Each structure stands twice: as C-alpha cells, then as structure tokens.
C-alpha cells in the first residue's frame, strides 16, 4: 500500500474522491453556494417501515382518516426544524414535555442549518400531553424554530440508522452563470453519474469535522487518552472558522481548565472535582449557547458539575453518548475515506461493496492491520472501547457501502440557480455528492457563524 497519510483535516477527503467525475476545484471553476438561506437546503426523512415521507410541510403526511388508540405513553412524531441541531430540539422538546432527553430517540442527525423533517420516538407522556405541543406553523428564515406533527403509537425506541433514506430539495446558487451555462457545465457530470448507475463515492464530508474542523483530533484524543483530555481539547481548541468572541471565551476556558488541573494536583483530587473552575466555565458559556452555537459545550460543563463532580468524566461521556460518538465517528470516517480513495485509484480491490468501519473487533482489526495499519490506535481507552468501539450482539461491527446510488434526480436551471431534488440512502451526504460535481467553497455558513460571534 502507499505511504501513511498525515492524520489532519486537510487530508480528510482525498482529492480523487472530489475529482471522481472529472471536476477540478480550480480558481477558474464556478463556485456554488448551497445554504445562502436555510430554506435553500431541505431534508425530508424517508421511513420505509411506516411507508412515510416526513415532509417539512405544516400539513399532515399521514393517510386521510388515520386512526389509532389514544392510550399508552409511547409515541412517534415528525419533527420539523429550521436552523437547529437535532440535539437542541431534543433538549427543548424534553423540557416542554417534562421528561428526560434520554426518553427521546431518533434515527440520525439532520443538518443544523437547513429545514429538515424526521421522526422522533418519545416515551413517558400521554397523548393529551403530546398533542398540547403539536402546533404546526410556518418556519421563517433567520429564526431558529421547530414544531411536531403526525403522532402515532410508538413501538421500540429508535436507534441510529432507523431510517431508509433522505429526500433532498435544494436551491444551488452559481453566481454569474446563465441557465444555459449551468446546464452546459453540469450535463457532462450528470451523464457520468448516469453511466455509473447514478453511483457516487459514499465518502464522509468535511461537515463530519464540525465548524472548527477539529473533531478528528478530538476523536483521536478520546480514543487514545480518554474523555478528560478530549473534553479539554473540545472546549478550548480555537479555530479561524469562529469569530473573535468565541475565540476569546475558549482562551478563558483554557485558563480555567489549567487552574482546575493545578488545584487538583495541590489537593490530591481529580480535575472534575474542582467545582469553582467549572462553575466559572458555565457562567462564561451560557450567554453564548445560542449566539455562538455552543450548546454541546454548555451541556458538557453542566454534566461535569452535576454528574462528573461525583462520578468522573466517564459518567459524563456515558450520559452524552450521542455527542461523544461524533468524535469517534470522525476518526472512523477518516480511515474509511482513505480506503475509498484507494478503491478509486485501483490500489485496493474490495471483495464486496462494503468495508468495515474501524472498531476493536477481530474482523475490523484484521482488515485494517492488513490494508491500512495506521488506522489501529496506539492504545484504546477502556471505557471508550466499551461504549463506542465494541461489536454489539452477534452482528459484528458496522460496515459502510463504498458507492451509493442517487435516486429520483430531477432538476431545473435558471439564471444563477439550479433547483434539484434527489434521494440518498441512510448515512449518505448530499454535500458529499454535490462536492463531486461542484465547487462548494462558496458556502456561507462559516461566515454566518463569524457574524454571530463577532
């Protein structure tokens, strides 16, 4: 195999994946923008088990005259959100219903900037309590908001991957190009896509690395050193992708964390027992929860004060498993992308259509030890292994398909705009697909964060 690839965000998405359709993101290539407005990027979850497309409309998606028993305390609903993370919606909805956020589950995370619809499973509330919060209304660009609709009796809790796919409806901006120019530019790409049975590389995109593009380093730290060092890095790591206020606050958090370490050493205590320092962190973070999108940071510090103080950082990780799994997922994604790149270049020929994601089990270890040894961590924290890197049941670890079909691709061209709809299976990214045929460097979301935190 070729030499080891540096483990950096710059190498997360190999160039031959972006260039799969012959597109080169050169300075002269037309730049595309996909999230100029939140409603430009709509995601609607497909639930094959329910024979349901969860639309972003205020209207019901259920068949007319749908009826069911109104008893019980377990339900599923469609959540339609705008400019909010799935985590944030879950926390707010749980607060409205007076339940623990753990009683709300879902099949996957949806884009934090766009307008999205997905199913939630909710336990521990009555039908009347649920309906009191079921108020569909129009969501307005520029205002974070959500509503729930279409309640049905719930079955089992939802788990990651409990959806069949997503339908995307996008307005893609191509400034300075006429409708004819846009069509002329895209036609060869779409012809290549059609020739490949509408398949494209099922890579993980850069959004997997977060706004600061640092979940890769945080994930590696979590796996090899455990939750304490990873939390410190996540809270304090700065990035030019954030504005000056966020950068300033992260510097203050670093000073407080270092003081907590000093106090712990003097007292012979653990870092998480230094209540005053973490309480000061909470005071600095809370005003920025929404302004600078620091919801996860706020929640982590709050958990340290309520759970970690007594039971350690590992208890914080266990109670925020979904959030911490994103960091481990970034690590797994990096090495999946490297193997996918080698498939495209002909350096590796898989036996099937999928390869394993890295976990600490015999199948994945054998695969990566043979084909990409650097994917195997130098050490694995015991609790991280148990929570995130162990096979569940008899099914073994997770596998991911190398190429994914694009279904129901339709579009129309207007001057400076391409309106397009298509569907992808669960776990695939619209931005990755579009990034293989367009230069998405013109995305405005980073600039929006900078303005919000200035």
Residue pairs with C-beta under 8 A, 6 or more apart in sequence:
1 342
1 347
1 348
1 371
1 372
2 342
2 347
4 374
5 11
5 14
5 338
5 374
7 216
7 220
7 334
7 374
8 216
9 206
9 209
9 213
9 214
9 216
11 334
12 204
12 206
12 208
12 209
12 216
12 333
12 334
12 337
13 203
13 204
13 205
13 206
13 337
13 432
13 435
14 337
14 338
14 340
14 341
16 341
16 344
16 345
17 201
17 203
17 337
17 340
17 341
17 344
17 436
18 25
18 435
18 436
19 436
20 200
20 201
20 344
20 436
21 188
21 189
21 192
21 193
21 200
21 436
21 437
22 188
22 189
22 192
23 29
23 189
23 436
23 437
23 438
23 439
25 439
25 441
29 439
30 174
30 176
30 177
30 185
30 438
30 439
31 174
31 175
31 439
31 440
31 441
31 442
32 172
32 173
32 174
32 418
32 434
32 438
32 439
32 440
32 442
33 172
33 173
33 175
33 440
33 442
33 443
33 444
34 40
34 41
34 170
34 171
34 172
34 173
34 431
34 434
34 440
34 443
35 41
35 113
35 114
35 443
35 444
35 445
36 171
36 173
36 444
37 141
37 171
38 82
38 83
38 113
38 114
38 115
38 141
38 142
39 82
39 114
39 115
39 139
39 141
40 114
40 170
40 171
40 172
40 173
41 111
41 113
41 114
41 115
41 168
41 170
41 171
41 430
42 56
42 114
42 115
42 116
42 168
42 169
42 170
43 110
43 111
43 114
43 115
43 116
43 117
43 118
43 166
43 167
43 168
43 430
44 53
44 54
44 55
44 56
44 116
44 117
44 166
44 167
44 168
44 169
45 53
45 54
45 107
45 108
45 110
45 116
45 117
45 118
45 119
45 163
45 165
45 166
46 52
46 53
46 54
46 163
46 164
46 165
46 166
46 167
46 423
47 53
47 54
47 119
47 163
47 164
48 164
49 164
50 76
50 119
50 152
52 61
52 62
52 119
52 150
53 61
53 167
54 61
54 78
54 80
54 117
54 118
54 119
54 150
55 61
55 117
56 80
56 115
56 116
56 117
56 139
58 80
58 136
58 137
58 138
58 147
58 149
59 136
60 149
60 150
61 78
61 149
61 150
62 150
62 152
66 152
68 152
68 153
69 153
70 127
71 127
72 127
72 153
72 154
73 123
73 124
73 125
73 126
74 121
74 122
74 123
74 124
74 153
74 154
74 155
75 121
75 122
75 125
75 127
75 130
75 151
75 152
75 153
75 154
76 119
76 120
76 121
76 122
76 151
76 152
76 153
76 154
76 155
76 158
77 119
77 120
77 122
77 130
77 134
77 148
77 149
77 150
77 151
77 152
78 117
78 118
78 119
78 120
78 148
78 149
78 150
79 89
79 93
79 106
79 117
79 118
79 119
79 120
79 146
79 147
79 148
80 115
80 116
80 117
80 136
80 139
80 146
80 147
80 148
80 149
81 89
81 110
81 115
81 116
81 117
81 139
81 145
81 146
82 114
82 115
82 116
82 139
82 140
82 141
82 143
82 144
82 145
82 146
83 112
83 113
83 114
83 142
83 143
83 144
83 145
84 112
84 144
84 145
84 146
85 109
85 112
85 293
85 295
86 106
86 108
86 109
86 110
86 112
86 118
87 109
87 295
87 296
87 299
87 322
87 323
88 144
88 295
89 146
90 101
90 104
90 106
90 120
91 101
91 295
91 299
92 146
93 104
93 120
93 122
93 133
93 146
93 148
94 100
94 101
94 103
94 104
96 133
97 122
97 124
97 125
97 129
97 130
97 133
98 125
99 122
99 123
99 124
99 125
103 122
103 123
103 124
104 120
104 121
104 122
104 123
105 120
105 121
105 157
105 158
105 159
106 118
106 119
106 120
106 121
106 158
106 162
107 118
107 119
107 158
107 159
107 160
107 161
107 162
107 163
107 426
108 118
108 160
108 161
108 162
108 163
108 426
108 427
110 116
110 118
112 293
113 445
115 139
118 163
119 158
119 163
120 148
120 158
121 154
121 155
121 156
121 157
121 158
122 130
122 154
123 154
123 157
127 151
130 148
130 151
131 151
133 148
134 147
134 148
134 149
134 151
135 147
136 147
136 148
136 149
137 147
139 145
139 146
139 147
144 290
161 426
161 427
163 426
164 425
164 426
165 407
165 423
165 424
165 425
165 426
165 428
166 423
166 424
166 426
166 428
166 430
167 408
167 421
167 422
167 423
168 420
168 421
168 422
168 423
168 424
168 430
169 420
169 421
170 419
170 420
170 421
170 430
170 434
171 417
171 418
171 419
172 417
172 418
172 419
172 420
172 434
172 438
173 416
173 417
173 442
174 182
174 185
174 416
174 417
174 418
174 438
175 416
175 442
176 416
177 185
177 415
177 416
178 415
178 416
179 413
179 414
179 415
180 413
182 413
182 416
182 417
182 418
183 413
186 418
186 437
189 436
189 437
190 409
190 437
193 199
193 200
193 406
193 409
193 437
196 403
197 405
198 405
198 406
198 407
198 409
199 403
199 404
199 405
199 406
200 403
200 404
200 406
200 432
200 433
200 436
201 340
201 344
201 402
201 403
201 432
201 436
202 340
202 400
202 401
202 402
202 403
202 404
202 427
202 428
202 432
203 336
203 337
203 340
203 429
203 432
204 333
204 334
204 336
204 337
204 429
204 432
205 429
205 431
205 432
205 435
206 213
206 431
207 429
207 431
208 215
208 326
208 329
208 330
208 333
209 215
209 216
209 330
210 326
210 330
211 239
211 241
211 242
211 293
211 445
211 446
211 449
212 237
212 238
212 239
212 241
212 242
213 239
213 241
214 233
214 234
214 237
214 239
215 326
215 327
215 329
215 330
216 330
216 331
216 334
217 233
217 237
218 230
218 233
218 234
218 237
218 327
218 330
219 230
219 327
219 328
219 329
219 330
219 331
220 331
220 377
221 229
221 230
221 233
222 229
222 230
222 324
222 327
222 328
222 381
222 384
223 328
223 331
223 377
223 380
223 381
223 384
223 389
224 377
224 378
224 379
224 380
224 381
225 381
226 313
226 314
226 381
226 383
226 384
227 313
227 314
227 316
227 317
227 324
227 381
227 383
227 384
228 271
228 272
228 313
230 324
230 327
231 300
231 304
231 313
231 316
232 257
234 296
234 297
234 300
234 327
235 250
235 253
235 254
235 257
235 281
235 297
235 300
235 301
236 250
236 251
236 253
236 254
236 257
237 250
238 246
238 247
238 250
238 251
239 247
241 446
241 449
241 450
242 250
242 292
242 449
242 450
242 453
243 292
243 449
243 450
243 451
243 452
243 453
243 454
244 453
244 454
245 288
245 291
245 292
245 453
245 454
246 288
246 292
246 294
246 453
249 284
249 285
249 288
249 292
249 294
252 284
253 281
253 284
253 285
256 277
256 278
256 280
256 281
256 284
257 271
257 277
257 281
259 274
259 277
260 271
260 274
260 277
260 278
261 271
263 269
263 274
263 277
264 270
264 271
264 273
264 274
270 312
271 313
272 278
272 304
272 308
272 309
272 312
272 313
272 316
273 309
275 305
275 309
278 301
278 304
278 305
278 309
279 305
281 301
282 298
282 301
282 302
282 305
285 294
285 297
285 298
285 301
286 298
288 294
288 298
288 453
289 295
289 298
291 452
291 453
292 449
292 452
292 453
293 449
293 452
296 323
299 320
299 323
300 316
300 320
300 323
303 315
303 316
303 319
303 320
304 313
304 316
307 315
307 316
307 319
308 315
308 316
314 383
317 324
317 383
317 384
317 387
318 383
318 387
321 387
321 388
324 387
324 388
325 388
328 384
328 388
328 389
331 358
332 357
332 358
332 359
335 358
335 368
335 372
335 374
335 375
336 355
336 357
336 358
336 400
338 372
338 375
339 348
339 355
339 371
339 372
340 402
342 348
342 371
343 349
343 350
343 402
348 371
350 402
353 401
353 402
353 403
354 399
354 400
354 401
354 402
355 367
355 399
355 400
355 402
356 363
356 364
356 367
356 368
356 396
356 397
356 398
356 399
356 400
357 364
357 397
357 398
357 399
357 400
358 364
358 368
358 375
358 376
358 389
359 388
359 389
359 390
359 391
359 397
359 398
360 380
360 385
360 389
360 390
361 390
361 391
361 396
361 397
363 396
363 397
364 397
365 376
368 375
368 376
369 376
380 389
391 397
400 427
401 425
404 424
404 425
404 428
405 425
406 422
406 423
406 424
406 433
407 422
407 423
407 424
408 421
408 422
408 423
409 420
409 421
409 422
410 420
410 421
410 422
411 418
411 419
411 420
411 421
412 418
412 419
413 419
422 430
422 433
424 430
424 433
431 440
434 440
